Each structure stands twice: as C-alpha cells, then as structure tokens.
C-alpha cells in the first residue's frame, strides 16, 4: 500500500488566526486531498500548528512515504520549501498546492517535484494516476471548476480529527469575489466570478459531519446580488427545517444589516455573528483600497448597521487594515474611538500587506517602497503581522506608538472585559445572545497574544534598521512575472 503525508506548514512560534483557540480548525484542503485520492493509499497528516514536520536541524520528524503533499499560503512558503527539500533528500516525491504555488508557480516549481495550480476537485485523480505510472508532470492546473463538482466528494474530516481532535471545522459554500480590493489575493486565486455551491449539497455535507462548530470558508457567504442573498437564505432556512444544529461563523460585508430576514434566519440557524472587513473609517483610504462595498454603505452609517445586527443577538467581528496609505499618526485614536462608540464586539487587524500579484504589490513595487524582497526567505514576513513596506503618511515610530495606543485602550488592563460587558448588555437579552457575546470575548482574549507579538515584531524591525534599507539597489530576488521574467 502506498503512503501519503499531508502537511500544513507553520513558522514555529508565530501567532495569528490559528491562535484563536475557540475556532482552531483543520486545514480543510488537506482533508479534500485525502478524499479525492483514488485507489489504495494510506494517509497521515502533520499540521505544524500542532507538531513539526522538520526539527531545528532541518531533519524530518516522520518516516519516508511515497508522496508528500504540502499546502501553503505566502507566509508559510519559505518553511514549506525547507520541508520539501528535506523530503526530496530522502527520495520522496513532493507536490505543492495552495495560494502561493498558484499565484507564483514559477518560484514554487523550483523546490518541488510538481506544483498544483488552482482547485483540485476535477484534476487530482489524474495527478495520482500519473504518479502511479511514473509520469508525474511538473505542473498541473485544476482551474476554477463549478462548485457543483463538490457534490461528488466530501472532505475526509475524520482523518484529521483522529490525529489532532480539532474542535472546529470549515465548510465551503461559495468561492471567488467580483470585487478587486487592492490588497486581496482572493480574486487572483479563486477568480472574480462569484461561484455558489448548491445549498442542498451544503446541507447534505452538514448532516454528514458530526462537527457542531463550522466556519464558512469564504469571504462573503451572503453574496453580491439579490439571487445570492436568496440562496443564502435558502441555506439557513434549510438548516432550520432539517434540524441541522451547528454553531457557525462566516465572513460577509456590513450591507447584510439591511436584510432583517437573513439576520433572523442566521440567528435561528445557530450563527454566532460574522467577520466583516471594516478596513478603515477614512473614505479616502477606502477609495485607494478600492473597497467599494464599504464606500457604498458610508462610514457615517456604520453605527446603524452594527445596531441592526446586534438587534438579532449577533456579534460583529470587525477586521481592519492598519498602515495603509492615508493612515496617519492620529488614525489609531480615531479607530479606537470608532470601535468603542460603535460597539464593535470583536476587533482583529492586519497590517497592510502587498501579497504577490495583487494591485497593492504592483503599486508599492513600482514606487520602490517594499524593503522585504529577499525571496523566498522574506515571504515569512508577508503575514499581515509585519511591516514590509515604507509608510508615507507617518513614521515607523508613529506606527509603533499608535499600535501601542490601540492595545492599551482596547485590550490591556480591564478594557477587554469592559468591552465584553458592553456586548453582553447590547446583545445578551436572549440565551443565544449571551452565548455569542461570550464567544466574542474568547476571541478577543486569544487575540491579545497576537497583538503582543505584532508589537514585538515592530520593535524588532525598528531596532534592526531594515526598514530603511533600499532593496531596489541590491541584488535581491523579486517576484517573477507570468513569463518568468523578474519584475
């Protein structure tokens, strides 16, 4: 029997979304690979959030297998390449997929035997057939198949649960995004077409898994049109009618607040609330980001939007971007005031990050402002927890001081508990409202360690002097273009 190792790499010691214990979830893409693999294979998995695939000396921690499959987003990829190198030294075939390999295939192909671009639902069985016949190709492109293809196979959650006993899983209901926010890689990776999975298929998968906690694994479960909204309502209505009892969380935009019917269905179907990209309260910043949805709502209407969501007992998990062009040293106080005045239940953030092949990367690169360009090693900094480009409307010292101000006034001391009490008073009049407020508090409590590590990263950057280096006068590697020529 052939053996396959599935690996989710992780830089040791990093804290991020994976550190939010209340929703620690399995890497669903690896569960799909196990389910899509035909024939007689034995599987094992290493999630480096739980245990390491290589030790401090770069030596493997597991016995050789026939094939190693590694997934990777950008900040994981330098670690993934080291794992791949160790595996290939032992004679194992290594296949890499995920966002980074799909977006920068020219680079990834140098470190593995085969790369997989796009989505695996239709093409993965061919990869296995080629491997078994000794004909593994260097590159495969699964494209962006319709989500009706997911009806034919459900991810093998049991394999991963048996190994690590994850408390939460995710489920796919849509993919792609027609918007083009300048910092976002979703349209590049999943396409600009908003693809919807038949809601009956989603319900069937929900019924087939014993996972009670589910994260909807997409950027906007509500969608971008009336038809999409009706499909979302049909899904939630189906959960209620079938008695599918799940504690679920998802991502959407604040414009959902205008639809009282969907908010009611969400609450009745077990929803905690949702994460939405507030990004900024400065409309000039939103315009530069091309954050059109938020511009249509208008920052002045955020309070009413949040209140309508709270009226249904749901928490608002706001995500913001810090350090975008247009942000100045006073923006941190303005955002802190906004969070407190608008009763944002959960606040998490990312430092503005130019992910490869995004409009933001192209612009900052053309302006010669990126100072972390020693690729692939420097990809580890592209995690929204580090500054990788020079700021224009404030100094690095301003940025550090502003971040400290937000931490002191939103998280430190009794501030997090005071915010929790406010949430409890706002949405806690019902049983599910109390549960949801506690969920928000637990997320915020785990985010403290993330915030503290970001502050540590910033201070290390300040002390290193790297922020002031001009990498455009060095011989550092740059992101290859689609034609393989450095840009």
Rosetta blueprint (number, residue, H / E / L):
1 X L
2 X E
3 X E
4 X E
5 X E
6 X E
7 X E
8 X E
9 X L
10 X L
11 X L
12 X L
13 X L
14 X L
15 X L
16 X L
17 X H
18 X H
19 X H
20 X L
21 X H
22 X H
23 X H
24 X L
25 X E
26 X L
27 X L
28 X H
29 X H
30 X H
31 X H
32 X H
33 X H
34 X H
35 X H
36 X H
37 X L
38 X L
39 X L
40 X L
41 X E
42 X E
43 X E
44 X E
45 X E
46 X E
47 X E
48 X L
49 X L
50 X L
51 X L
52 X L
53 X L
54 X E
55 X L
56 X L
57 X L
58 X L
59 X L
60 X E
61 X L
62 X L
63 X L
64 X L
65 X L
66 X L
67 X E
68 X E
69 X E
70 X E
71 X E
72 X L
73 X L
74 X H
75 X H
76 X H
77 X H
78 X H
79 X H
80 X H
81 X H
82 X H
83 X H
84 X H
85 X H
86 X H
87 X H
88 X H
89 X H
90 X L
91 X L
92 X L
93 X E
94 X E
95 X E
96 X E
97 X E
98 X L
99 X H
100 X H
101 X H
102 X H
103 X H
104 X L
105 X H
106 X H
107 X H
108 X H
109 X L
110 X L
111 X L
112 X L
113 X L
114 X E
115 X E
116 X E
117 X E
118 X L
119 X L
120 X L
121 X L
122 X L
123 X L
124 X H
125 X H
126 X H
127 X H
128 X H
129 X H
130 X H
131 X H
132 X H
133 X L
134 X L
135 X L
136 X L
137 X L
138 X L
139 X E
140 X E
141 X E
142 X L
143 X L
144 X L
145 X L
146 X L
147 X H
148 X H
149 X H
150 X H
151 X H
152 X H
153 X L
154 X L
155 X L
156 X L
157 X H
158 X H
159 X H
160 X H
161 X H
162 X H
163 X H
164 X H
165 X L
166 X L
167 X L
168 X E
169 X E
170 X E
171 X E
172 X L
173 X L
174 X E
175 X E
176 X L
177 X L
178 X L
179 X L
180 X L
181 X L
182 X L
183 X L
184 X L
185 X L
186 X H
187 X H
188 X H
189 X H
190 X H
191 X L
192 X L
193 X L
194 X L
195 X E
196 X E
197 X L
198 X L
199 X H
200 X H
201 X H
202 X H
203 X H
204 X H
205 X H
206 X H
207 X H
208 X H
209 X L
210 X L
211 X L
212 X L
213 X E
214 X E
215 X E
216 X E
217 X L
218 X L
219 X L
220 X L
221 X L
222 X L
223 X L
224 X L
225 X L
226 X H
227 X H
228 X H
229 X H
230 X H
231 X H
232 X H
233 X H
234 X H
235 X H
236 X H
237 X H
238 X H
239 X H
240 X H
241 X H
242 X H
243 X L
244 X L
245 X L
246 X L
247 X E
248 X E
249 X E
250 X E
251 X E
252 X L
253 X L
254 X H
255 X H
256 X H
257 X H
258 X H
259 X L
260 X H
261 X H
262 X H
263 X H
264 X H
265 X H
266 X H
267 X H
268 X H
269 X L
270 X L
271 X E
272 X E
273 X E
274 X E
275 X E
276 X E
277 X E
278 X E
279 X E
280 X L
281 X L
282 X L
283 X H
284 X H
285 X H
286 X H
287 X H
288 X H
289 X H
290 X L
291 X L
292 X H
293 X H
294 X H
295 X H
296 X H
297 X H
298 X L
299 X H
300 X H
301 X H
302 X H
303 X H
304 X H
305 X H
306 X H
307 X H
308 X H
309 X H
310 X H
311 X L
312 X L
313 X L
314 X L
315 X E
316 X E
317 X E
318 X E
319 X E
320 X E
321 X E
322 X E
323 X L
324 X L
325 X L
326 X L
327 X L
328 X L
329 X L
330 X L
331 X H
332 X H
333 X H
334 X H
335 X H
336 X H
337 X H
338 X H
339 X H
340 X H
341 X H
342 X L
343 X L
344 X L
345 X L
346 X E
347 X E
348 X E
349 X E
350 X E
351 X E
352 X L
353 X L
354 X L
355 X L
356 X L
357 X L
358 X L
359 X H
360 X H
361 X H
362 X H
363 X H
364 X H
365 X H
366 X H
367 X L
368 X L
369 X L
370 X E
371 X L
372 X L
373 X L
374 X L
375 X L
376 X L
377 X H
378 X H
379 X H
380 X H
381 X H
382 X L
383 X L
384 X L
385 X L
386 X L
387 X L
388 X L
389 X E
390 X L
391 X L
392 X L
393 X L
394 X L
395 X L
396 X H
397 X H
398 X H
399 X H
400 X H
401 X H
402 X H
403 X H
404 X H
405 X H
406 X H
407 X H
408 X H
409 X H
410 X H
411 X L
412 X L
413 X L
414 X L
415 X H
416 X H
417 X H
418 X H
419 X H
420 X H
421 X H
422 X H
423 X H
424 X H
425 X H
426 X H
427 X H
428 X L
429 X L
430 X L
431 X H
432 X H
433 X H
434 X H
435 X H
436 X H
437 X H
438 X H
439 X H
440 X H
441 X H
442 X H
443 X H
444 X H
445 X H
446 X H
447 X H
448 X H
449 X H
450 X H
451 X H
452 X H
453 X H
454 X H
455 X H
456 X H
457 X H
458 X H
459 X H
460 X H
461 X H
462 X H
463 X H
464 X H
465 X L
466 X H
467 X H
468 X H
469 X L
470 X L
471 X H
472 X H
473 X H
474 X L
475 X L
476 X L
477 X L
478 X L
479 X L
480 X E
481 X L
482 X L
483 X L
484 X L
485 X L
486 X E
487 X L
